[in-house]
Amino acid sequence: MNLYHLRYFVTLAHLEHYTKASEILSITQPSLSHAISQLEEELGVRLFEKQGRNIVLTKYGKSFLNSVEKSLNILDSSVKELKSTGRGEGKIDLGFLRTLGTYFIPNISKSFLQQNPNKEINFQFYSGANTLQILEDLKSKKYDLAFCSKIEHEKNIEFIPVASQKLVLIVPLDHPLSNRNSIDLREITEYPQVYFTEKSGLRPIVDELFKKINKKPIINYEVDEDQVVAGLVSQNFGIAIVPYMEILDSMNVKSLDIEYPQWERNFYLATLKDSYLSPAVMEFKNFILKNCNNNI
């Protein structure tokens, strides 16, 4: 079945006149008549019938016209979208840890759009609770790019450091340590803690801090998300080590700098190795690498 024949059919169906249709299509009337005859022969039914000196659609032609127009509209829309993508426009799907959604992701995305005011670029944002799930979604190509922690032994993923975030100790406002501005972690081992689960990218980092001081934390609760940890601390479920987030300043918690051992949490741009990136995605990736100053 010839795509041109389908377009000829649609034009003729609307005009119901071979001469007018051939003029619009810029082909000869015999060529148009031959194309319609071939289409009818392939389908095995008549699409048009004579009505006086004119032609009209048969009932099969009317049904076929509806289907063909829907199909051509979908095809034309897809072609237009892909051509737009080839010009460096289109949609960019981003996956990221929720803690990056308060400043880093909105800021870098807005800056990129401001640098490309004449391009139709749209972001689709997906925030995730933990790095492992984000990377699984990246592998399934739900995302073009992802921002998360680094997981070792992911041989098909490239991790590029783009930002860092310091860790702080947060305590309820009425906690005995709430009058402090900084803390040595050796001073907190007697207090129950809200801790990250093992599937969190932060769990091995916090575990390493306690290994350095040869202590084990008293773990009361384990959750995945930074903001949930902070919420539990604000309601006196324990104290916690979390990445610094602006939202902490508006919660009923006190943030204490960690004097010892010091640690920063690094965030990475994660991409699938040897995977095609559209021009818009590649341009955004290069923008990130050029403009990220490794802090939030």
N, C-alpha and C positions, 0 to 999 in steps of 0.2 A: 504494500500500500504506500503510495507516494504522498509525502507531506504536502507538496505543491497541489496535488489533486484535491486534497482535503480543503485547502484554502480556496481553490477554485470553486469547490462545491458550496462553501459558505457564502462566497460573494454572489454566486448565481442564485442561491436559495433566497437571498434577501432582495435581489433585483428582479428575479423571475423573468429575465430577458437576456438572451444570449449575446445580442449585439452590444447592449449596455455593459454587460459583465466583462466581455472581452476587451472593451475599451478601457475600463477601469483597471483590468489586470495587465493591460499592454501585451496581449497575445491575440492571435487571429481567432476568428470564430470557429473555424474547423478544428483548430488545436484544442479549444475549450470543449467543443462537442466530443472530440475523441477522448479527452481526459475523463469526462463524465461517463462516457460509455465504458471505458476501462474500469472505472470505479464501480459502476453498477454490475459489470460482469464479474468482478472479483467478489462483490457482496452477494450476488445472486438474486437481487431484487431491484425493482425500478425505484429510483429516487425522485424522478420528475415525470409528469404526464402533461399532455397538451390540454389546454382549456381555451377553446377558440383559437386565436392567433398567438396566445401567450402560453407559458408553461407555469405549472404550480407544483408544489411538493406533494408527493404521495404521503399517506399516513406513515409509511416507513421512512420516508425522507424527513418528515417533521421530527420523528423520534431520533433519527440519526443526527440531524442538525443540532439538537440540544446537547447530545453527547459530544459531538465534535467540537462545538464552541467551548464547552467546559474544558475539554482536553487541551485545546489550543491556548486557552487563557492560562492554564496551569503551566504549559510549556513556555509560553512567552514570558510569564512572570519569572520562571526559573532562569531562563536565558538572561533576562534583564538583571536579575539578582547576581548571577555569576559574572556578568560583564562589569557590574558595579564593584564586585569583589576584586576583579582583576585590576581595577583602577585604584585600588587601595582604599576602598570603602567597604561598608557592610558591617556585620556583627562580630564582636569579639567576646568570647565566653571566658570569664575569669572565675577561678575557684580560689578561695583564700580562707585562712583562719579568721574566726570572728574578731579576735583581738586586733586584727589589722583593718577592720572595717570602720573604726571610729575616726581614723585620720589618714593612714598611709594610702589605702586603696582609693578613697574619694579624692584625695589630693593629687595623686599621680595621674588618675584617670582624667580629672578636670584639666590638669595642666596639658595633657596630651591633646584633648579636644580643643583647647584654646590655641594650640599650635597648628591645628588643622581645621580652621573655621569653615573652609569651603568644601569639606568632604562630609558625606553622610556616613558617619561612624556611630554605631550604637554598642554600648556595653551591656552584656547580660551578666549580672553578678550572682555568684553562688557562695554563700558563707558556710563553712563547715566546722564541726566541733573538734576534729582532730586530724592530724597529718595523714595517718594511714588511710582514712576514708577519702580524703582529698586526692591522694595519689592513686587510689583505686579508680576514682572517677576520671582522673587524668588519663590513665591507661585505657579506659573505655572510650576516650575521646569525647567525654561530656564537656571538658574544658579545652580551650586552646592553650592556656597558660595557667599555672597555679602558683600561689604564694604560701609557703608553709615552712616547717622545720625540715632539716635534712635527715633522711633515713639511710643508714649505711647499707651497702650491698644491693642497691637498686640499680642494676647494671644498664637498664634501658632508659633511665631518667638522668638528665643533666641538671645538677643543682648549682645555681650561681648566687653567691651571697649578695643581697641587695639592701639589707637593713639590719639593725640590731636594736635590742630593747633590754634595759637593765632589769634585773630581778630585785624585788623589794619584799620585805616582810610586812604583812598587814595584820592588824589586831583590832578587836572591837574598841570603841571609844572609851569604855569603862574598864579596859584591861589593865593590869599592873604595869605593862610595858608602854602604855599609851602616852606617857609623859616623855618618852624617849624619841630622838630624831634619827638615831642610828643604832645598830645592834651587831654584836658578834654572835654567830649562830650557836656557839657553845653555851650561850646563855638561855637558849629557848627549849632545850631538850626535855625540860620538866613539864612543858605545856602541851596539851592535846592539839593535834593539827588536823586541818582539812587538807587532804593530799590529792594529787592527781592519780588517775587510774593508770595501769600499765600500758594501755593503748594510746595514752597521750604522749606527744612528742616531748613534753616537759618532764615526764616522770624520770627518765634516766639522768636528766640534768640536775634535778633536785636531789635524786639519790646520790649523785656524785658529790654534791656539796656536803652531805652528811658523812660520806666516806672520808672526805678530807679532814673532818674533825673527829673521826673515829667514834661517831655516835649514831644511834638509831632513833628516829622520830617516833613519837607516840601518835599513831594514826587513828583518828576517830571516824573519819568519813573519807571516801574516795569518789571523786567525780571527774568528768572529762573536761569541762569548759572553764576557762579563766574567770568569766563573769559569774558563773554559778558558784565557784569557790569563794569569790569576793562576797556574794550575797549571803552565803552561809556564815562567813566570818562576821559580817555585819550584824547577824542575829545570834552571836555568841556560841556558835557550834565549834569554835576553835580558832587557832591562828593559822596563817598560811604563807607560803612563799609563792609569789605570782609575778608575772611580768608587769612592769609599771604600765598602767592604762589611764587615760584622762578621766575615765568614768569613776576611778577610785576617789577622785577629789570631791565628788558629789555624793559619795556613799558614807554610811556611818562606820567608817574604818579609819585607822591611822596608818599611814605608810612610813616605814622605817627603812632607811638605807642600810644595806648589808655591808658592814666594814670588813668582815672576814667570814668565810672565804668569798672574794669578789667573783662575780660571774655576769656575763651578758648573754642574753638569748639572741641567737642569730636567726634571721629569716632569709629564705632563699626563693629565687625564681626557679620553678621546676618546669622543664619541658621534656617531651618525649624525644629521644634521640632518633635521628633519621626519619622524622615525621614532617610532612609538608605543612608549612604555615602560610596562610594567605598573605598577600602584600600588606594588608592593614595590621594583621597580627605581628608580622615581622617588623614593621615600622614601630609598633608599640613596644615590642621587645627591645629594639635598639634604643628607643627613647628612655626606657627604664634603665638600661645599662649606662647610658650617658648621664642621666640626671639623678640617680639615686646616690645619696651621700652617706649611705651606711648608718643612718640613724633615723629614729621615728620622732 
